[in-house]
Amino acid sequence: MIENALQFSHTLLAEVLTDHDHVVDATMGNGNDTVFLANKVQPHGKVYAFDVQKQALDKTKQRLLEDGLTEQTKIIFDGHENLKNYLAENEPIKAGIFNLGYLPKSDKQLITTPTTTKQALETLLNHLVSKGRILLVSYYGHAGGKEELTMLDNYCQKLPQEQYNVLRYQFINQKNRPPILFCIEKK
């Protein structure tokens, strides 16, 4: 069976992660990606996980505690656009993941935006190591989602092919605007 965007994002991350890598979950949400990343980089790696909603932090902390993954995870109550404030100047980042849109079962007015996502993406690209990957899963079926998707599409198409490989992965025959996955790999 063909993997959906979120499943495929984990496949693409699993291909490159080791137990010493530093990674970023730019939108921790319910903690699914944070737990996945923490499992992949344990015991020596580090996960920086960001969110602006207390509900997301509480849920993620609970899941990490239950799975014994708190040691290698730094939970950050801040927007991903401020990522630069939490990474050391030359800190190598192997991977990052974004789930763009809104937190399921929460306030649908609180969404990721093109401006903050672009800021976070630019910071991550400056820290990304060779063969590192950034995954962006764009949920765009809400107000503001199309604008963020357009920004991502334009931004990714302009990345120089000498430095990056960029993949766009999507189902094209499904209803309800299925998410679109972007994968940026540094050469």
Buried (B, 14 or more C-beta within 10 A) or exposed (E): EEEBBBEBBBEBBEEBBEEEBBBBBBBBBBBBBBBBBBBBBBEEBBBBBBBBBEBBBEBBBEBBEEEEBEEBBEBBEEBBBBBBEBBEEEEEBBBBBBBBBBBEEEEEEEBBBBEBBBBBBEBBBEBBBEEBBBBBBBBBEBEBBEEBBEBBBEBBEEBEEEEBEBBBBBEEEEEEBBBBBBBBBBE
